[in-house]
Amino acid sequence: MNIVVCVKRVPETAEATLKIAENKKEILDEGLAFGINEADNYALEEALLLKQEFDGKVIILSVGTAETDEVIRMGLAKGADWAVRVDVPDIKQLDPYAVANLLKQGLKEVEHYDLIFTGCIADDDGYSQVGIMLAEMLNIPHISFVVKTEMQENKGRLKREIEGGFLEDYEMKLPAVFTIQTGINEPRYASILGIKRAGAKEIRVVKPAEITNNSEIQELYIPPVEKAAEIIQGSPDEVSTKVAEILKGRGLV
């Protein structure tokens, strides 16, 4: 079973102070650490677990500059076999359609695949669209927010997360695209031996035939701080009377 795992290099912003660039279309990278997108890390682990069960190959596919190779190498150190990187100067300016199209171009380097895994969401832009768009471009089925996989040679049974904490069961023929939810497994750490071996594994760099970007970020900004909340105290009658006066005064009722 050959599995392609799409990964993205993203800034680690959970504990960082973000600043907007002068062009108001991106955040400043200075001082930010970068790593693999969290959901993509779970997708990679799920692929490696299936490789242990069914053999085959795990191929990493990514879009970005040479800086992305650091993230790819870590995936190779964990057990992926080889990788493809579609070389573009700036992925930050690309919309999900453009990224999916570039991934499709990169897939031409892979002779055969049974599954394509992506993360369910990217930490930096949060679109949750790339995997689904890629499946449509390839004309193969897809399932999003997958939380459990049970695979056979040519089909799989899986569960996906929906609103309210509920799960849906699916059975699907392969090839297919699954967008993997965080928490589906416990991602492994790369071993010292794996890190040493990763240097000898191939990262095939390809130039895209075209870059089709259908949208453009007009402005990126940090939401301004508005007035603080007003706490209304008193008895229930007093509070309700005050609320009614505020709503009437603002023309809301």
C-alpha positions as CSV (number, residue, x, y, z in Angstrom):
1,M,0.0,0.0,0.0
2,N,1.6,3.3,-1.1
3,I,0.5,6.4,0.8
4,V,1.2,10.0,-0.1
5,V,1.3,12.4,2.8
6,C,0.9,16.1,2.1
7,V,2.8,18.2,4.7
8,K,3.2,21.9,5.2
9,R,5.8,24.0,6.9
10,V,4.1,26.5,9.2
11,P,5.2,29.0,11.9
12,E,4.7,28.0,15.5
13,T,2.6,30.8,16.8
14,A,0.9,29.4,19.9
15,E,3.2,31.4,22.3
16,A,4.6,34.0,19.9
17,T,3.8,37.7,19.6
18,L,2.7,38.2,16.1
19,K,3.4,41.3,14.0
20,I,1.8,42.2,10.7
21,A,4.2,43.1,7.8
22,E,4.1,46.6,6.2
23,N,2.2,45.2,3.2
24,K,-0.6,44.1,5.6
25,K,-0.8,40.8,3.8
26,E,1.3,38.5,6.0
27,I,2.9,38.1,9.4
28,L,6.5,38.8,10.0
29,D,8.6,35.6,10.1
30,E,11.4,37.2,12.1
31,G,11.9,35.4,15.4
32,L,9.4,32.7,14.6
33,A,10.2,29.0,14.8
34,F,8.9,26.7,12.0
35,G,7.9,23.1,12.0
36,I,5.4,20.6,10.5
37,N,1.7,21.5,10.6
38,E,0.2,19.7,13.6
39,A,-2.6,17.9,11.7
40,D,-0.1,16.8,9.0
41,N,2.1,15.2,11.7
42,Y,-0.9,13.0,12.7
43,A,-1.5,12.2,9.0
44,L,2.2,11.1,8.7
45,E,2.0,8.9,11.7
46,E,-1.2,7.2,10.4
47,A,0.5,6.5,7.1
48,L,3.5,5.0,8.9
49,L,1.3,2.8,11.0
50,L,-0.4,1.5,7.9
51,K,3.0,0.9,6.3
52,Q,3.9,-1.3,9.2
53,E,0.7,-3.3,8.6
54,F,0.6,-3.5,4.8
55,D,4.2,-2.7,3.7
56,G,4.4,-0.4,0.7
57,K,5.9,3.1,0.6
58,V,5.2,6.4,2.4
59,I,5.9,9.4,0.1
60,I,5.9,12.9,1.5
61,L,4.6,15.7,-0.8
62,S,5.0,19.3,0.0
63,V,4.9,22.8,-1.6
64,G,7.4,25.5,-0.7
65,T,11.0,26.7,-0.9
66,A,14.2,24.9,0.1
67,E,13.5,25.8,3.7
68,T,10.7,23.2,3.6
69,D,13.2,20.5,3.2
70,E,13.9,20.7,7.0
71,V,10.4,19.6,7.7
72,I,10.5,17.0,5.0
73,R,13.7,15.5,6.3
74,M,12.1,15.1,9.8
75,G,9.3,13.1,8.1
76,L,11.9,11.0,6.3
77,A,13.7,10.4,9.6
78,K,10.5,9.1,11.1
79,G,10.2,6.4,8.4
80,A,8.9,7.9,5.2
81,D,10.7,6.5,2.1
82,W,11.2,9.5,-0.2
83,A,9.7,12.9,-0.9
84,V,8.6,15.4,-3.6
85,R,8.7,19.1,-3.1
86,V,7.0,21.5,-5.6
87,D,9.3,24.5,-5.6
88,V,7.5,27.8,-5.3
89,P,8.9,31.1,-4.0
90,D,6.1,32.0,-1.5
91,I,3.3,29.7,-0.5
92,K,1.9,32.3,1.9
93,Q,0.4,34.2,-1.1
94,L,-1.3,31.1,-2.5
95,D,-5.0,30.2,-1.9
96,P,-6.1,26.6,-1.3
97,Y,-7.0,26.0,-5.0
98,A,-3.5,27.0,-6.0
99,V,-1.9,24.7,-3.4
100,A,-4.1,21.8,-4.4
101,N,-3.2,22.3,-8.0
102,L,0.5,22.3,-7.2
103,L,0.1,19.1,-5.2
104,K,-1.6,17.5,-8.1
105,Q,1.4,18.5,-10.3
106,G,3.7,17.0,-7.7
107,L,1.8,13.7,-7.7
108,K,2.9,13.2,-11.3
109,E,6.3,12.1,-9.8
110,V,4.5,9.2,-7.9
111,E,3.9,6.2,-10.2
112,H,1.2,4.6,-8.0
113,Y,-0.6,5.5,-4.8
114,D,-3.5,3.9,-2.9
115,L,-4.1,6.7,-0.4
116,I,-3.4,10.4,0.0
117,F,-3.4,11.9,3.5
118,T,-3.5,15.5,4.4
119,G,-4.0,17.2,7.7
120,C,-7.6,18.4,8.3
121,I,-6.6,22.0,8.8
122,A,-3.5,24.2,8.5
123,D,-2.3,26.0,11.7
124,D,-1.5,29.2,9.8
125,D,-4.4,29.8,7.5
126,G,-7.1,27.4,8.8
127,Y,-8.8,26.9,5.4
128,S,-9.5,23.1,5.6
129,Q,-9.9,23.0,1.9
130,V,-6.7,21.7,0.2
131,G,-7.3,18.0,0.7
132,I,-10.9,18.2,-0.5
133,M,-9.9,20.3,-3.6
134,L,-7.1,17.9,-4.4
135,A,-9.5,14.9,-4.4
136,E,-11.9,16.7,-6.7
137,M,-9.0,17.6,-9.1
138,L,-8.0,13.9,-9.1
139,N,-11.6,12.8,-9.5
140,I,-11.3,10.4,-6.5
141,P,-13.4,10.1,-3.3
142,H,-12.5,11.9,-0.1
143,I,-13.4,12.0,3.6
144,S,-12.6,14.9,5.9
145,F,-11.8,15.0,9.6
146,V,-11.0,11.2,9.8
147,V,-10.5,10.0,13.4
148,K,-10.1,6.2,12.8
149,T,-9.0,4.1,9.9
150,E,-9.4,0.3,9.3
151,M,-7.8,-0.5,5.9
152,Q,-7.9,-3.5,3.6
153,E,-6.1,-3.9,0.3
154,N,-8.6,-2.0,-1.8
155,K,-11.0,-0.4,0.6
156,G,-11.2,1.1,4.0
157,R,-13.7,1.6,6.8
158,L,-13.3,4.8,8.7
159,K,-14.9,7.2,11.1
160,R,-15.1,11.0,10.7
161,E,-15.8,13.6,13.3
162,I,-18.9,15.8,12.8
163,E,-20.5,18.7,14.7
164,G,-21.5,18.0,18.4
165,G,-18.9,15.3,19.0
166,F,-20.7,12.8,16.8
167,L,-19.0,10.3,14.5
168,E,-20.0,9.0,11.0
169,D,-19.0,5.6,9.6
170,Y,-17.9,5.2,6.0
171,E,-16.7,2.4,3.7
172,M,-14.7,3.6,0.7
173,K,-12.9,2.1,-2.2
174,L,-9.3,3.2,-2.9
175,P,-7.7,5.3,-4.1
176,A,-9.0,8.1,-2.0
177,V,-8.0,11.2,-0.1
178,F,-8.4,11.4,3.7
179,T,-7.9,14.6,5.7
180,I,-6.7,13.5,9.2
181,Q,-7.9,14.9,12.5
182,T,-5.5,15.6,15.3
183,G,-5.7,13.0,18.1
184,I,-6.2,10.0,15.8
185,N,-2.9,8.5,17.0
186,E,0.3,9.5,18.9
187,P,3.0,10.8,16.6
188,R,6.4,9.2,17.1
189,Y,9.7,11.0,17.5
190,A,12.5,10.5,15.0
191,S,15.3,8.2,16.2
192,I,18.9,9.1,16.0
193,L,19.4,6.4,13.4
194,G,16.4,7.6,11.5
195,I,17.8,11.1,11.4
196,K,21.1,9.8,10.1
197,R,19.4,7.7,7.4
198,A,17.1,10.6,6.3
199,G,20.1,12.4,4.7
200,A,20.4,9.7,2.1
201,K,16.8,9.6,1.2
202,E,15.6,11.4,-2.0
203,I,13.8,14.7,-2.0
204,R,12.7,15.2,-5.6
205,V,12.4,18.9,-6.4
206,V,10.1,19.8,-9.3
207,K,9.2,23.1,-10.9
208,P,5.4,23.7,-11.4
209,A,4.2,24.0,-14.9
210,E,1.7,26.7,-13.8
211,I,0.6,28.5,-10.6
212,T,-3.1,29.4,-10.7
213,N,-4.1,31.7,-7.8
214,N,-7.7,32.7,-7.8
215,S,-7.8,34.9,-4.7
216,E,-5.6,37.5,-3.0
217,I,-5.3,38.6,0.6
218,Q,-6.4,42.3,0.7
219,E,-5.5,43.0,4.3
220,L,-4.4,41.1,7.4
221,Y,-4.9,42.7,10.7
222,I,-5.2,42.0,14.4
223,P,-8.8,42.7,15.6
224,P,-8.9,46.0,17.5
225,V,-9.9,46.0,21.1
226,E,-13.4,47.3,21.5
227,K,-15.1,48.6,24.6
228,A,-15.0,46.4,27.7
229,A,-18.1,44.4,28.6
230,E,-20.5,46.1,30.9
231,I,-21.5,44.1,34.0
232,I,-25.1,44.9,35.1
233,Q,-25.8,44.2,38.7
234,G,-29.0,44.1,40.7
235,S,-32.1,42.0,41.0
236,P,-33.5,40.1,38.0
237,D,-36.1,42.9,37.5
238,E,-33.5,45.6,37.7
239,V,-31.2,43.8,35.3
240,S,-33.9,43.1,32.8
241,T,-35.1,46.7,32.9
242,K,-31.6,48.0,32.3
243,V,-31.0,45.6,29.4
244,A,-34.2,46.6,27.8
245,E,-33.3,50.3,28.1
246,I,-29.9,49.6,26.5
247,L,-31.4,47.7,23.6
248,K,-34.0,50.4,23.0
249,G,-31.4,53.1,23.2
250,R,-29.3,51.4,20.5
251,G,-32.3,50.8,18.3
252,L,-32.1,47.1,18.6
253,V,-35.7,46.5,19.6
